């Protein structure tokens, strides 16, 4: 007799039983707590775990994923296992029903309390495109780029949840026709389509996380938009890197997809030449790509389709590199891929690239044109990937609307 | 009748009643909590506040300064006022005596839970010296340097308390005679003598902190050593700035000196030309320097005496700049000056500068020479400043010993 699932969900929703991303939600009058997304519903996990007598219930009742993430891989897997088992049983429907909320009825919160936020530059096409725009007289790809994943620390305190409006930042920039900088609203507000990795299990100071230990430390992934003020960035970034051009806001998707749900999305990396140092190779198990298909939308128009599989450095290489000097990682740390751009012009993950440095406008479905974002525009990044059931899952989208400068 | 103080302290100790820095300490079998340093003793503040019936007692019983810092300027000042009043009364000696610990008998902890850590580059001599060493064929001072305080985000999770050993980090660097990079222990381990500012009162996302609001948001200062692996840094830093060359460890002094104690140390800034943008000037009240005299010691030899007063950008300009794009600050955020170097050769705050890029060794008191730090070396940064009583106060030192690479 085939089992009847306890919760009906359209397999084509991208949020079926093969996915089960985690996030933090609240309902009016009740505090934020951990939920799992199932189709267009959210399952309130703590009371279900409590009803089953599971000790993990306490961690699931809290307003960030951090306490749950700190429990480690064995607990993440066990929690996913009992949840999947429960959802497959028709008999569990009565237990679950009181704890299901319609997505439309809940508020979503930043899923993790972010420790450190590191942003990489792992896409070869992106680094080459940006290098050619920012440094037209120099070598497009930085000299060290194929030796190590170049990255920098971003501002953890301004990571906001998807759906948060983004106020157009002010900064010092040199306007066209001016010789010296003035302080005012950015004229080149950009998005960057990225994938972020969420650290669960911490590491000790002085002990690098090996490239083969990715699955032990990383819980899952979420889409990220690294909003950028290109005029501010280009004026300030030498020699210490991007600062105010990036630090005003970074948007993170509300739903974190567990690594288990992406098992079928692992794919080969692009060929790496020169061969990276041993600490970036390990036994080879960390050298995988991810076959995620991203889409960038401005006001509903798909303007680009960046293929994550084209990313040069593997997620495990990013983690191994950021800790190769002994730097520790903490529960809630984020590290992100950097802008995902494929080799084709319609595969770039930023408007800087799409508009060729602001000189070639692109057209939206309503006939209007853009180089960078206007006040009132909404930028969305979404993605899908092959799922373990043979279909496709949808990552939680990351979106934000641009509000005028104050 | 002159009052007899409740606690006897040598005025020349630098930790007299005109200072009263705060930190976090513990004693065997008791949890970390907030203390004030008085000479060579630590006053356990929470039980004293509790005995007086003060609500602040709860915040002072916790293992970081953050809950106390979050209370804001009015509470910081009130706490300092009752403490000063109490210490001035002979009659309070019996109340205080049970709560005084000898400094030698306590363990000191990282005083704040660090939110974001920003490091600036505010010393003109340092930026010029380093520019000439790292970019010998280019302009030493970056083009934007006099328009804005250049800065970057460091790694908050690897800020450690003074006294913590620092393991020599590994990283990719190009050894002399090699053409390509190899992964191994840094051969150019450096210190950087800096002053860090500790944020107490947070700000809202989207609302810049004005240059005149420094005293409202900043609780105090502490010395900081931004350890640097120069070979790793020089290989990796283009175009996103320092990353693994810095992120392995940053040491913070255990004692945070309240701004009030530095009232007599405020001094004029160097002349700023071109005139900075209005958001960096305000009504002028934020345009002050600090007359702190730093000393850098290697294995007990004073190798340099950097004058903080030579720093180009004011502390208030650093805070105004880092939030000028609307970035919020949080309780526990640190922002640091960057290496403090004066114009003279014996006033530089890093060994990179002292050794002219590693080519001119300097000599220690034991006759040995250094360019960069060897395993087993101890680096110390200490500082003094004019105090409100007409004498001088000593900032808590920041120190660390170098352990061999693992």
Interface residues (C-beta under 8 A of the other chain):
Chain A: X115 X116 X121 X131 X134 X135 X142 X143 X144 X147 X148 X150 X151 X152 X153 X154 X155 X156 X157 X158 X160 X167 X169 X170 X171 X172 X180 X181 X182 X183 X205 X206 X207 X208 X229 X232 X235 X236 X237 X238 X239 X240 X241 X242 X243 X244 X245 X247 X248 X249 X274 X277 X278 X279 X321 X322 X324 X325 X326 X327 X328 X329 X330 X333 X406
Chain B: X115 X116 X121 X131 X134 X135 X142 X143 X144 X147 X148 X150 X151 X152 X153 X154 X155 X156 X157 X158 X160 X167 X169 X170 X171 X172 X180 X181 X182 X183 X205 X206 X207 X208 X229 X232 X235 X236 X237 X238 X239 X240 X241 X242 X243 X244 X245 X247 X248 X249 X274 X277 X278 X279 X321 X322 X324 X325 X326 X327 X328 X329 X330 X333 X406
